[in-house]
Amino acid sequence: MDARMENEPTSMKNPTMVERKSERELVVTRTFNCPARIVFEAWTKPELFKRWWVPKSCGLNLVSCEMDVRVGGGYRLVFQIDASNSMPVFGKYIEVTPYSRLAWTNEEGGEGGAITTVTFEEREGKTLMVMSDLHPSKEALDAAGTGSADATVETFEQLDELLVTLGASA
């Protein structure tokens, strides 16, 4: 629909594409140079997830990361904003297909939370990852703003850096 963004491609890194597909849906696409199993594990193992999920430039710390990655299981992340303020983010997993698909609710905003779906498609040892945030309304997506798209690009660059390390040790 509109709002295409792309990070600067380098000789080793793949671009992150962010596209508003409809009034309610934002889709992020990126290819990672490693197998789907490793990318999936980076999304589902708390000790790995904590290493890449928060953009370094935002100044937040992910101080708690609990994940029960199964259908009906939940997650709870707590971000430290400053010395006296924290922000919880939580929801439930509604789809879990190892190495190929995850979907979860984003419940911290009440009933107005998005549903996030991430797919992992392996092609010749590389993984095409597609993340979709489906918001309940145009206004909810508009409220998320373009800053979240910038943060997503940085976050997936950090994931790429982690995956290089994990791929080398796999």
TORSEVEX-309880 format. One line per field, with one value per residue (C-alpha): residue in three letters; x, y, z. Coordinates in pm, 1 decimal. Layout:
N
resn: ALA / ... .
u: X / ... .
v: Y / ... .
w: Z / ... .
This chain:
170
resn: MET / ASP / ALA / ARG / MET / GLU / ASN / GLU / PRO / THR / SER / MET / LYS / ASN / PRO / THR / MET / VAL / GLU / ARG / LYS / SER / GLU / ARG / GLU / LEU / VAL / VAL / THR / ARG / THR / PHE / ASN / CYS / PRO / ALA / ARG / ILE / VAL / PHE / GLU / ALA / TRP / THR / LYS / PRO / GLU / LEU / PHE / LYS / ARG / TRP / TRP / VAL / PRO / LYS / SER / CYS / GLY / LEU / ASN / LEU / VAL / SER / CYS / GLU / MET / ASP / VAL / ARG / VAL / GLY / GLY / GLY / TYR / ARG / LEU / VAL / PHE / GLN / ILE / ASP / ALA / SER / ASN / SER / MET / PRO / VAL / PHE / GLY / LYS / TYR / ILE / GLU / VAL / THR / PRO / TYR / SER / ARG / LEU / ALA / TRP / THR / ASN / GLU / GLU / GLY / GLY / GLU / GLY / GLY / ALA / ILE / THR / THR / VAL / THR / PHE / GLU / GLU / ARG / GLU / GLY / LYS / THR / LEU / MET / VAL / MET / SER / ASP / LEU / HIS / PRO / SER / LYS / GLU / ALA / LEU / ASP / ALA / ALA / GLY / THR / GLY / SER / ALA / ASP / ALA / THR / VAL / GLU / THR / PHE / GLU / GLN / LEU / ASP / GLU / LEU / LEU / VAL / THR / LEU / GLY / ALA / SER / ALA .
u: 0.0 / 254.4 / 553.5 / 822.5 / 1150.2 / 1478.3 / 1802.4 / 2126.2 / 2239.0 / 2598.5 / 2800.9 / 2721.4 / 2381.9 / 2038.1 / 1792.5 / 1495.8 / 1181.2 / 895.6 / 568.0 / 222.5 / 11.8 / -329.2 / -492.2 / -437.1 / -128.8 / 244.9 / 472.6 / 847.7 / 1055.4 / 1421.0 / 1640.6 / 1897.7 / 2199.6 / 2140.5 / 1894.7 / 1538.9 / 1604.4 / 1859.1 / 1641.0 / 1342.0 / 1549.6 / 1656.2 / 1283.6 / 1191.9 / 1482.1 / 1478.2 / 1856.5 / 1892.2 / 1590.3 / 1725.7 / 2045.5 / 1878.3 / 1519.3 / 1572.5 / 1725.3 / 2046.9 / 1970.0 / 1644.8 / 1804.5 / 1576.7 / 1694.7 / 1512.0 / 1537.1 / 1304.7 / 1213.8 / 980.0 / 861.2 / 644.0 / 651.4 / 355.6 / -1.5 / -173.7 / 158.1 / 246.7 / 531.4 / 615.2 / 890.2 / 976.5 / 1165.5 / 1341.1 / 1269.1 / 1459.3 / 1550.2 / 1188.8 / 982.4 / 939.0 / 707.7 / 565.5 / 477.9 / 285.7 / 56.2 / -21.9 / 110.6 / -172.6 / 33.7 / 364.8 / 500.8 / 868.8 / 1107.3 / 831.2 / 567.0 / 490.2 / 189.4 / 101.7 / -124.9 / -1.6 / -219.4 / -54.6 / -276.6 / -595.3 / -826.8 / -669.3 / -346.7 / -205.7 / -164.9 / 193.8 / 275.1 / 627.7 / 702.9 / 1039.0 / 1093.4 / 1423.9 / 1570.2 / 1912.8 / 2038.2 / 1900.1 / 1580.3 / 1315.9 / 1146.6 / 818.0 / 670.1 / 315.7 / 150.2 / -225.9 / -382.4 / -751.1 / -797.2 / -627.8 / -604.5 / -417.9 / -161.7 / -131.6 / -69.9 / 220.9 / 388.5 / 686.7 / 932.9 / 849.7 / 944.4 / 1285.1 / 1333.7 / 1238.6 / 1507.5 / 1768.7 / 1638.2 / 1669.7 / 2022.8 / 2100.9 / 1936.2 / 2153.3 / 2465.8 / 2357.0 / 2277.9 / 2627.3 / 2764.3 / 2520.9 / 2575.7 / 2948.7 / 2901.9 / 2634.9 .
v: 0.0 / 263.0 / 330.4 / 104.5 / 121.3 / -57.5 / -56.8 / 12.7 / -314.4 / -414.3 / -683.6 / -937.3 / -825.5 / -857.3 / -565.8 / -544.1 / -447.9 / -283.4 / -236.4 / -129.4 / -389.0 / -251.0 / -7.6 / -261.4 / -466.7 / -398.2 / -663.8 / -694.4 / -922.4 / -1019.4 / -1307.3 / -1444.2 / -1641.9 / -1943.8 / -2233.6 / -2178.8 / -2389.4 / -2138.6 / -1834.4 / -2000.0 / -2077.0 / -1711.5 / -1626.4 / -1897.4 / -1933.1 / -1653.3 / -1650.8 / -1582.8 / -1352.5 / -1118.2 / -1071.3 / -911.9 / -799.3 / -445.0 / -189.8 / -65.9 / 292.6 / 313.1 / 309.4 / 41.3 / -271.6 / -602.1 / -702.8 / -1004.4 / -1247.2 / -1538.4 / -1756.0 / -2067.5 / -2129.7 / -2360.7 / -2303.3 / -2148.7 / -2070.2 / -1715.2 / -1469.8 / -1174.4 / -922.2 / -640.6 / -337.4 / -100.7 / 254.4 / 433.3 / 380.5 / 386.7 / 285.5 / -42.5 / -153.9 / -507.1 / -659.6 / -986.8 / -1216.9 / -1573.4 / -1797.3 / -1896.7 / -2089.5 / -2270.9 / -2484.9 / -2556.0 / -2398.2 / -2256.7 / -2044.3 / -1851.2 / -1634.5 / -1452.1 / -1192.7 / -858.0 / -808.3 / -521.8 / -277.4 / -458.1 / -580.6 / -337.5 / -535.3 / -663.5 / -1026.2 / -1095.2 / -1382.1 / -1478.5 / -1735.8 / -1894.5 / -2042.5 / -2213.4 / -2186.4 / -2335.8 / -2287.9 / -1933.7 / -1831.8 / -1594.6 / -1450.6 / -1263.5 / -1088.5 / -950.9 / -729.9 / -726.0 / -444.5 / -429.3 / -95.9 / 160.3 / 390.4 / 125.9 / 81.3 / 458.6 / 491.7 / 245.1 / 503.1 / 483.8 / 486.3 / 123.4 / 43.2 / 206.9 / 9.8 / -312.4 / -258.2 / -208.6 / -508.9 / -740.0 / -614.1 / -719.3 / -1057.7 / -1096.2 / -1030.6 / -1291.8 / -1546.4 / -1507.4 / -1601.6 / -1891.9 / -2018.5 / -2025.0 / -2233.6 / -2466.9 .
w: 0.0 / 111.8 / 340.7 / 198.4 / 387.2 / 340.3 / 530.4 / 348.6 / 192.4 / 248.7 / 80.7 / 356.7 / 487.8 / 338.6 / 337.8 / 571.8 / 384.6 / 578.0 / 395.3 / 497.4 / 316.1 / 412.6 / 653.3 / 933.8 / 839.0 / 849.0 / 696.0 / 747.2 / 522.7 / 552.3 / 440.4 / 683.6 / 567.2 / 789.6 / 827.2 / 949.4 / 1260.3 / 1387.8 / 1309.3 / 1479.2 / 1789.6 / 1811.6 / 1832.9 / 2085.1 / 2330.4 / 2590.8 / 2629.6 / 2254.1 / 2218.3 / 2487.6 / 2284.0 / 1979.9 / 2040.1 / 2177.2 / 1937.8 / 2096.9 / 1994.6 / 2196.5 / 2542.4 / 2686.6 / 2865.1 / 2843.2 / 3210.6 / 3203.0 / 2926.6 / 2997.2 / 2709.0 / 2713.4 / 2339.2 / 2277.3 / 2165.5 / 2467.7 / 2633.7 / 2716.6 / 2702.8 / 2922.0 / 2853.5 / 3091.4 / 2964.3 / 3204.3 / 3087.0 / 3362.4 / 3729.6 / 3847.1 / 3543.0 / 3360.5 / 3081.3 / 3054.6 / 2717.9 / 2717.0 / 2527.8 / 2428.2 / 2153.3 / 1919.7 / 1659.5 / 1700.2 / 1417.4 / 1485.1 / 1238.0 / 1015.1 / 1194.4 / 1512.8 / 1596.3 / 1916.4 / 2067.5 / 2197.6 / 2504.0 / 2692.8 / 2504.8 / 2602.3 / 2330.6 / 2085.1 / 2048.8 / 1722.8 / 1623.4 / 1515.9 / 1279.3 / 1177.1 / 908.3 / 832.9 / 487.1 / 422.6 / 73.0 / -1.3 / 354.9 / 384.0 / 561.3 / 428.8 / 736.6 / 704.2 / 1008.8 / 991.4 / 1251.8 / 1200.1 / 1401.1 / 1496.2 / 1316.7 / 1093.7 / 1396.5 / 1597.8 / 1319.3 / 1276.5 / 1652.4 / 1627.6 / 1401.2 / 1168.6 / 1458.6 / 1522.2 / 1160.9 / 1209.0 / 1530.4 / 1351.2 / 1087.2 / 1361.7 / 1555.9 / 1255.7 / 1191.4 / 1549.5 / 1485.1 / 1175.1 / 1384.8 / 1640.8 / 1369.6 / 1221.6 / 1564.2 / 1607.6 / 1253.4 / 1309.3 / 1624.5 / 1482.5 .
